[in-house]
Amino acid sequence: MATTINKIISFSIFAALVVTSFLIIKPFIPAMFTALLLSFIFRPLYTWINKKVNKPTIIAMLVSVIVVAVLVVLVIITLQVTIKQVMDFYTFTQASDILAPIKVLVAKVSNIDPNQLSFLFDMALEKMTSLVVNSVNSVILNLPFLVLQLVVTFFVMFFFIRDGDIMIEYLKSVLPFDDATKNKLIQRFKDITYGVIYGSIIVGLIQGISAGIGFYIFGVEGAFVLTLMCIVLAILPLGCWIVWIPASLTLLAAGKTGAGIGLLLYGIIVVSYIDNIIRPYFVSKKTALSPMTAVLGMLGGVYLLGIIGLFVGPIILDYLIIFVEFYKKGAYDV
């Protein structure tokens, strides 16, 4: 009886500590995931430098400082340019009827009132502008908390970079399997993380930026914002065509025939095929990400964790799938 009571008390204390610990770190979970993602990307750089210098703490600190500083500068520049281009585009649409050619076409082929298109477009544009303004205001109001998140990201990233091998060994020590199985499981984790980061994120960045180059070459209004949209859509398995095709049609409708045709051909020849050219160099079939897992993981991750969930959501879902396969096949068949 006494033994049972002691077990219940011990379990209750453990459960209380787990719940309390989760509540403590809950506000910083996005920052911790960001740090983990960045450390996975930049740890090879740390390893390469440290082999030459052999100053792990100093090198890890320098790499973390540089990465976080660059990240902050990129965010600030992105916010500034995005706000300016969204406002410029809003002013441009108020000064000219960019939907005029589309309304003429709609009037010819259907009974839809063309003015309804203008109403829907203006409403969507106002909501987008309002969303951008509210997001900026939210950033300013939450600046102290964001600074705290940045500090957490820096320190967690520093320890992940410097002590990554120690952490992996500790993880192996708590897994209830033999050494061979632990090594297979850790390797699967590394493979799928590599597949998500390089197969989805890096390739998506390259594809989105290539589309952005086309927007700037052919003089598309709001090229920077459209590039950001392309990057997100390319990371999601949806594709940049959702952006560059309407952009091409808008140029054609505005009478810029050469630029419209040029962007259309650029999108078909360069942007559409860049995925097929680049992805095989980064990702093998073994580490390829399921489209369903990618979409559900990214959308659900954004809902749960914010923008960082776009990257870590698929990783978490794939880790779950790995464990399901693990227990389905048996510990020795992973």
Number of C-alpha atoms within 10 A of each C-alpha: 6 7 8 9 10 11 12 12 12 12 12 12 12 12 12 12 12 12 11 12 11 12 11 11 12 12 13 18 17 21 24 23 20 24 25 20 18 21 26 19 15 16 20 12 15 19 17 11 16 17 10 8 11 12 11 17 14 14 20 25 18 14 20 28 16 11 15 19 14 12 12 13 11 12 11 12 11 15 16 12 14 19 17 15 17 20 16 14 16 17 11 13 15 11 9 9 12 16 17 16 14 15 18 11 11 15 13 10 8 9 8 12 11 17 13 11 16 16 11 11 14 15 12 12 16 13 12 14 17 12 12 17 15 12 13 15 12 11 14 11 11 11 12 11 13 14 11 13 18 21 14 19 23 24 16 20 32 26 18 24 29 23 14 17 11 11 13 12 13 11 12 18 13 9 12 9 14 12 12 11 19 21 14 15 21 14 12 18 18 13 16 23 24 19 23 25 23 20 24 24 19 19 25 26 20 18 26 25 20 20 29 24 15 22 24 15 13 19 15 20 18 19 21 21 19 23 25 18 17 27 25 19 20 26 28 22 17 13 20 27 18 13 16 26 16 13 20 25 19 20 23 18 16 15 12 16 15 12 20 25 16 17 27 23 14 20 23 15 11 16 24 16 12 18 18 11 11 15 18 12 11 16 21 13 8 10 19 19 21 12 13 11 16 23 18 16 23 26 18 17 22 17 13 14 18 14 15 19 22 25 26 24 25 29 25 18 17 22 16 12 12 17 14 12 14 16 12 11 11 11 17 13 11 17
